């Protein structure tokens, strides 16, 4: 259908998004830095408070022993060496010159503040590193850590990634997250009070017991809280998790067909503020993946969502009403 039936303002918005029907992170980075920027995932050896007994054990029911660590990361070498190896590898493959250091595995604010500062500053000192991204839990960002993050954000482009997952307490309890919706809201508000810190929320679409309306409500609620970015995941199952056990017993329903996921994800985008930058549109896993099978293709969900937005002649924010 193209853009024939779009208003002038909508066409202008698509131009600002690089021709896409959503506010993509890749285009945002290219616009900001003048070229493609690549993330280098890091594992700094953190754990999580609902693994070590501080608030619980066993971790989230969907989390494996690697804490969502990227497959290419070697956690047994220092973070600086991980970063250097990652940059060199990506540069050889793509010619990339600019990178974001991504503290990815487990909870990357779960340590004494002196250790955190040393780790964060050990990666931002590299000239090739134009930014830093710190992934953690909403209940692990006390004000002193947010102040440290804000200090670094004054010097380097920075994202604070919060594992919100959902804005429904019942579901958070089912997932064994160990934090509440109130803590989600509090963390986002306090982080947003720091003007240089960009705040990103991770959400999972397709969680057990959540209706379509509740899923779309998550988009509206997070938009109204003023989040700057979002990572959309779909629920998938990997080996050696409690979720795997529940799935094998037939107690968990997944988006076995990618078209089902794309349908609700496209609607989710419609209810999300157009100001929110989309960092990810689907989850991805290969190692230890049980289901759904299409999760091993990191592009298929994205392609299906983009096709649906085009066919429906719709876009991010179309149904968002402040």
C-alpha positions as CSV (number, residue, x, y, z in Angstrom):
1,X,0.0,0.0,0.0
2,X,3.0,2.3,0.4
3,X,2.5,5.8,1.7
4,X,-0.2,6.9,-0.6
5,X,-2.8,7.2,2.2
6,X,-0.6,8.8,4.8
7,X,-0.8,12.4,5.9
8,X,2.1,14.9,5.3
9,X,3.1,14.6,9.0
10,X,3.1,10.8,8.9
11,X,5.3,10.8,5.7
12,X,7.7,13.2,7.4
13,X,7.9,11.0,10.4
14,X,8.8,8.0,8.2
15,X,11.5,10.1,6.6
16,X,12.9,10.8,10.1
17,X,12.9,7.0,10.8
18,X,14.8,6.2,7.6
19,X,11.8,5.0,5.7
20,X,10.7,2.5,8.3
21,X,7.3,2.5,10.0
22,X,8.9,2.5,13.5
23,X,11.6,4.4,15.3
24,X,14.5,2.0,14.8
25,X,17.6,2.0,16.9
26,X,19.9,1.4,14.0
27,X,18.8,4.5,12.2
28,X,18.9,6.5,15.4
29,X,22.6,5.5,15.8
30,X,23.4,6.2,12.2
31,X,21.8,9.6,12.4
32,X,23.6,10.4,15.6
33,X,27.1,9.1,14.8
34,X,27.1,9.3,11.0
35,X,27.7,5.6,10.4
36,X,26.6,2.2,11.6
37,X,27.5,1.5,15.3
38,X,27.9,-2.0,16.6
39,X,27.3,-3.4,20.1
40,X,29.9,-5.5,21.8
41,X,28.4,-7.8,24.5
42,X,30.3,-8.2,27.8
43,X,30.1,-10.5,30.8
44,X,31.6,-8.8,33.9
45,X,31.0,-11.8,36.2
46,X,27.9,-10.5,37.9
47,X,25.2,-12.7,39.3
48,X,21.6,-11.9,40.3
49,X,19.8,-11.4,43.7
50,X,17.2,-14.0,42.9
51,X,19.9,-16.5,42.2
52,X,22.3,-16.0,45.1
53,X,19.6,-16.1,47.8
54,X,19.4,-12.3,48.5
55,X,15.8,-12.3,47.4
56,X,15.4,-15.8,45.9
57,X,17.1,-18.8,44.3
58,X,16.8,-20.4,40.9
59,X,16.6,-17.2,38.9
60,X,13.8,-16.2,36.5
61,X,12.0,-19.2,35.1
62,X,13.2,-18.2,31.6
63,X,16.8,-17.5,32.4
64,X,19.6,-20.0,31.7
65,X,22.9,-20.4,33.4
66,X,24.6,-17.8,31.1
67,X,22.2,-15.0,32.1
68,X,21.4,-14.2,28.5
69,X,25.1,-13.9,27.7
70,X,25.9,-13.7,23.9
71,X,27.4,-16.9,22.6
72,X,30.6,-15.4,21.4
73,X,31.5,-13.9,24.9
74,X,34.3,-15.6,26.9
75,X,33.5,-14.8,30.5
76,X,36.8,-16.1,31.8
77,X,38.8,-13.2,30.4
78,X,38.9,-9.6,31.7
79,X,36.2,-7.2,30.4
80,X,38.7,-5.0,28.6
81,X,40.0,-8.1,26.7
82,X,36.4,-9.1,25.9
83,X,35.8,-5.7,24.5
84,X,39.0,-5.6,22.4
85,X,38.4,-9.1,21.0
86,X,34.8,-8.2,20.2
87,X,35.7,-4.9,18.4
88,X,38.5,-6.6,16.5
89,X,36.2,-9.4,15.3
90,X,33.4,-7.1,14.3
91,X,35.7,-4.8,12.6
92,X,37.3,-7.6,10.5
93,X,33.8,-8.7,9.4
94,X,32.2,-5.4,8.8
95,X,34.8,-2.6,8.8
96,X,33.1,-1.1,11.8
97,X,34.9,1.8,13.5
98,X,32.4,2.7,16.3
99,X,31.1,0.6,19.1
100,X,28.9,0.5,22.2
101,X,30.2,-1.5,25.1
102,X,27.2,-3.6,26.3
103,X,27.2,-5.0,29.8
104,X,24.7,-7.7,29.1
105,X,24.9,-10.9,31.3
106,X,22.9,-11.0,34.5
107,X,22.5,-7.8,36.6
108,X,25.2,-5.3,35.8
109,X,24.6,-2.9,38.8
110,X,24.8,-5.7,41.4
111,X,28.1,-4.8,43.0
112,X,29.8,-2.2,45.2
113,X,29.8,1.2,43.5
114,X,33.6,1.4,43.4
115,X,33.7,-1.8,41.4
116,X,31.0,-0.6,39.1
117,X,32.8,2.7,38.4
118,X,36.0,0.9,37.7
119,X,34.3,-1.5,35.2
120,X,32.3,1.2,33.4
121,X,35.3,3.5,33.1
122,X,37.5,0.7,31.9
123,X,35.5,0.4,28.7
124,X,34.5,4.0,27.9
125,X,38.2,5.0,27.8
126,X,38.6,3.5,24.4
127,X,38.3,6.0,21.5
128,X,36.3,3.5,19.4
129,X,33.7,3.2,22.1
130,X,31.1,5.9,21.5
131,X,28.7,4.6,24.0
132,X,27.9,2.2,26.8
133,X,24.8,0.2,27.6
134,X,24.1,-1.3,31.1
135,X,21.5,-4.0,31.6
136,X,20.1,-4.6,35.0
137,X,17.0,-5.1,37.2
138,X,14.6,-2.3,38.3
139,X,15.2,-3.2,41.9
140,X,19.0,-2.8,41.6
141,X,19.3,1.0,40.8
142,X,19.6,2.9,44.1
143,X,20.2,6.6,43.7
144,X,24.0,6.4,44.3
145,X,24.3,4.0,41.3
146,X,22.0,6.2,39.2
147,X,24.2,9.2,40.0
148,X,27.3,7.2,38.9
149,X,25.6,6.3,35.7
150,X,24.5,9.9,35.1
151,X,28.1,11.1,35.6
152,X,29.3,8.7,32.9
153,X,26.3,9.6,30.7
154,X,27.6,13.2,30.8
155,X,30.7,12.0,29.0
156,X,29.5,9.2,26.8
157,X,26.3,8.2,25.1
158,X,24.6,5.8,27.5
159,X,21.6,3.5,27.9
160,X,20.3,2.0,31.1
161,X,18.4,-1.2,30.3
162,X,15.8,-2.3,32.8
163,X,14.3,-5.8,32.8
164,X,10.7,-4.6,33.3
165,X,9.3,-7.6,31.3
166,X,5.6,-6.7,32.1
167,X,3.5,-4.2,34.1
168,X,1.4,-7.0,35.7
169,X,2.4,-8.1,39.2
170,X,0.8,-11.5,38.9
171,X,2.9,-12.3,35.9
172,X,6.1,-11.0,37.6
173,X,5.5,-13.4,40.5
174,X,4.9,-16.3,38.0
175,X,8.2,-15.5,36.3
176,X,10.0,-15.4,39.7
177,X,11.3,-12.0,39.0
178,X,11.5,-10.9,42.6
179,X,10.4,-7.3,41.9
180,X,7.1,-5.6,41.5
181,X,5.4,-3.2,39.1
182,X,5.8,-0.5,41.7
183,X,9.6,-1.0,41.5
184,X,9.4,-0.9,37.7
185,X,7.7,2.5,37.9
186,X,10.0,3.8,40.7
187,X,13.2,2.8,38.8
188,X,12.1,4.4,35.6
189,X,11.0,7.6,37.2
190,X,14.2,8.0,39.2
191,X,16.4,7.2,36.2
192,X,14.4,9.6,34.0
193,X,15.1,12.3,36.5
194,X,18.8,12.2,35.4
195,X,18.7,14.2,32.1
196,X,21.6,12.5,30.3
197,X,20.6,8.9,31.1
198,X,18.6,7.2,28.4
199,X,16.2,4.6,29.9
200,X,15.3,1.4,28.1
201,X,12.7,-1.2,29.1
202,X,12.8,-4.9,28.2
203,X,9.4,-6.4,27.7
204,X,8.2,-10.0,26.9
205,X,5.2,-10.5,24.7
206,X,3.3,-13.7,25.1
207,X,3.6,-14.2,28.8
208,X,1.2,-16.8,30.3
209,X,-2.1,-15.3,31.5
210,X,-1.7,-12.0,29.8
211,X,-4.5,-11.0,27.4
212,X,-4.0,-8.9,24.3
213,X,-5.4,-5.9,26.1
214,X,-2.9,-6.3,28.9
215,X,-0.1,-6.6,26.4
216,X,-1.1,-3.4,24.7
217,X,-1.6,-1.7,28.1
218,X,2.1,-2.4,28.8
219,X,3.0,-0.4,25.7
220,X,0.8,2.5,26.8
221,X,2.0,2.5,30.4
222,X,5.7,2.5,29.5
223,X,5.1,5.2,27.0
224,X,3.4,7.4,29.6
225,X,6.4,6.8,32.0
226,X,8.6,8.4,29.3
227,X,10.9,5.5,28.5
228,X,13.4,6.4,25.7
229,X,13.8,2.9,24.3
230,X,12.4,-0.6,24.3
231,X,13.5,-4.1,23.6
232,X,10.6,-6.4,22.6
233,X,11.1,-10.1,23.2
234,X,8.8,-13.0,22.6
235,X,8.5,-15.8,25.1
236,X,10.8,-18.7,24.1
237,X,12.2,-21.7,25.9
238,X,15.8,-22.8,26.3
239,X,17.2,-25.9,28.0
240,X,17.9,-26.2,31.8
241,X,15.2,-23.7,32.8
242,X,12.0,-24.0,34.9
243,X,10.2,-22.7,31.8
244,X,11.5,-25.7,29.9
245,X,9.9,-28.1,32.4
246,X,6.6,-26.3,32.3
247,X,6.6,-26.3,28.5
248,X,7.4,-30.1,28.4
249,X,4.4,-30.6,30.7
250,X,2.2,-28.7,28.3
251,X,1.6,-25.9,30.8
252,X,3.0,-23.1,28.6
253,X,1.7,-21.8,25.3
254,X,4.1,-20.1,22.9
255,X,3.9,-18.4,19.6
256,X,4.8,-21.5,17.6
257,X,3.8,-19.6,14.4
258,X,5.7,-16.4,13.9
259,X,2.7,-14.8,12.3
260,X,0.9,-14.9,15.6
261,X,3.7,-13.1,17.3
262,X,4.0,-10.5,14.4
263,X,0.3,-9.7,14.7
264,X,0.4,-8.8,18.4
265,X,3.8,-7.1,18.1
266,X,2.6,-4.8,15.3
267,X,-0.4,-3.8,17.5
268,X,2.0,-3.3,20.4
269,X,4.0,-0.8,18.3
270,X,0.8,1.0,17.4
271,X,0.1,1.6,21.1
272,X,3.6,2.7,21.8
273,X,4.7,6.4,21.7
274,X,6.4,7.3,18.5
275,X,9.2,8.9,20.6
276,X,10.3,5.5,21.9
277,X,13.3,4.0,20.1
278,X,12.9,0.4,19.1
279,X,16.1,-1.5,20.0
280,X,14.8,-5.0,19.3
281,X,11.6,-6.4,17.8
282,X,12.0,-10.1,18.6
283,X,14.0,-12.5,20.8
284,X,16.8,-14.7,19.4
285,X,18.4,-17.9,20.6
286,X,20.1,-20.9,19.0
287,X,22.2,-22.7,21.7
288,X,19.9,-24.8,23.8
289,X,16.7,-23.6,22.1
290,X,13.7,-25.8,22.6
291,X,10.9,-23.7,21.2
292,X,9.6,-22.0,19.1
293,X,11.8,-23.1,16.3
294,X,11.6,-19.8,14.4
295,X,13.5,-18.1,17.4
296,X,16.8,-19.3,15.8
297,X,16.2,-16.8,12.9
298,X,16.9,-13.3,14.3
299,X,15.3,-11.7,11.2
300,X,12.1,-13.6,10.5
301,X,10.0,-11.9,13.2
302,X,11.3,-8.5,12.2
303,X,10.4,-9.1,8.6
304,X,6.9,-10.3,9.4
305,X,6.2,-7.3,11.6
306,X,7.5,-4.8,9.0
307,X,5.4,-6.6,6.3
308,X,2.3,-6.3,8.6
309,X,2.8,-2.6,9.2
310,X,3.0,-2.1,5.5
311,X,0.0,-4.2,4.6
312,X,-2.1,-2.6,7.3
313,X,-0.8,0.9,6.4
314,X,0.0,1.6,10.0
315,X,3.0,2.6,12.1
316,X,4.4,3.0,15.6
317,X,2.2,5.3,17.7
318,X,-0.8,5.3,15.5
319,X,-3.1,4.3,18.4
320,X,-1.1,6.0,21.2
321,X,-3.2,8.6,22.8
322,X,-1.6,10.5,25.7
